[in-house]
Amino acid sequence: MDDEPLPGERAAAMASAAAEAVRGLNHAAGGEGIGLPSAAYDVLGALSLAASRLGPALAEISRYLDRALADGILGCDLGDGPCFAVDAAGTFLDDARLHAASLAGDLSAAQVQIASLNALASLKEEQP
């Protein structure tokens, strides 16, 4: 029996892993989880990078849907043709790409704003 994943299974698994990673981040960051300005800076940087990487994935989903529609390999469970669903999804995916880019920019801007912060309490404890 062939254990190779079906097309798209790897991408779907990676998207699920990303969602679980964000869930884990929410738990890790809760309460005293951030703890230091440098940790907040690092988290913002990583989240900005993650958001900036969403655009190409969303564009690829749009391209796949457009190709699949053009190739006539899509149906629709509602009995209608799949054209409306693909067009509507494309509109939302275009919006999502713009929002992801905006989110990445906002997170990066927040990171810049806190770049000069330090933890005075821990610095005072380390001094002789």
C-alpha positions in Angstrom: 0.0 0.0 0.0 1.3 3.4 -0.9 1.9 5.7 2.1 2.4 8.9 0.0 0.0 11.7 1.1 -2.7 12.7 -1.3 -2.1 16.1 -3.1 -2.8 18.9 -0.6 -2.5 16.7 2.6 0.9 18.0 3.4 -0.2 21.6 3.0 -3.3 21.0 5.1 -1.2 19.3 7.8 1.2 22.2 7.9 -1.7 24.7 8.1 -3.1 22.7 11.1 0.4 22.7 12.7 0.6 26.5 12.3 -2.8 26.9 13.9 -1.7 24.6 16.8 1.5 26.6 17.1 -0.5 29.8 17.6 -2.7 28.1 20.1 0.5 27.0 22.0 1.8 30.6 21.8 -1.4 31.9 23.3 -1.0 29.6 26.3 2.8 30.2 26.6 2.3 34.0 26.5 -0.5 34.1 29.0 0.0 35.4 32.5 3.8 35.9 33.1 4.7 34.0 29.9 6.3 36.9 28.0 8.4 38.1 31.0 10.9 40.3 29.2 10.8 43.0 26.6 13.3 41.0 24.5 10.8 38.1 24.4 8.0 40.4 23.3 10.3 41.8 20.6 11.1 38.3 19.4 7.5 37.2 19.4 6.4 40.2 17.4 9.2 39.6 14.9 8.3 36.0 14.5 4.6 36.8 14.1 5.3 39.5 11.6 7.3 37.1 9.6 4.5 34.4 9.8 1.9 37.0 8.7 4.1 38.1 5.8 4.4 34.5 4.6 0.6 34.0 4.4 0.2 35.9 1.1 1.9 33.4 -1.2 0.0 30.5 0.3 -3.3 32.3 -0.1 -2.4 33.3 -3.7 -1.6 29.6 -4.4 -5.0 28.5 -3.2 -6.6 31.1 -5.5 -4.6 29.9 -8.4 -5.5 26.3 -7.7 -9.2 27.1 -7.5 -9.0 29.1 -10.8 -7.2 26.2 -12.5 -9.5 23.6 -11.2 -12.5 25.6 -12.3 -11.0 26.1 -15.8 -10.2 22.4 -16.0 -13.8 21.5 -15.2 -12.8 19.3 -12.2 -14.9 21.1 -9.6 -18.5 20.4 -8.6 -20.8 22.0 -6.1 -22.8 20.1 -3.4 -25.5 22.8 -3.6 -26.3 21.8 -7.2 -25.2 25.1 -8.6 -22.1 25.5 -10.7 -18.9 26.1 -8.8 -18.1 29.4 -10.5 -19.8 31.6 -7.9 -18.1 29.9 -5.0 -14.6 30.1 -6.7 -15.2 33.8 -7.5 -16.4 34.6 -4.0 -13.5 32.7 -2.4 -11.1 34.6 -4.7 -12.5 37.9 -3.4 -12.1 36.9 0.2 -8.6 35.4 -0.4 -7.5 38.7 -2.1 -8.8 40.6 1.0 -7.1 38.1 3.3 -3.8 38.6 1.5 -4.1 42.4 2.0 -5.0 42.0 5.6 -2.1 39.6 6.2 0.3 42.1 4.7 -1.2 44.9 6.8 -0.9 42.6 9.9 2.7 41.9 9.1 3.4 45.6 8.8 1.6 46.5 12.0 3.5 43.8 14.0 6.8 45.0 12.6 5.9 48.6 13.5 5.1 47.5 17.0 8.4 45.6 17.2 10.3 48.7 16.2 8.5 50.7 18.8 9.6 48.4 21.6 13.1 47.9 20.4 14.6 50.3 22.9 12.8 48.8 25.9 14.6 46.9 28.6 13.7 45.3 31.9 14.9 47.6 34.6 14.0 45.3 37.5 16.2 42.5 36.1 19.0 44.9 35.3 19.0 46.2 38.9 19.1 42.7 40.3 22.2 41.8 38.2 24.2 44.8 39.3 26.7 44.3 42.2 
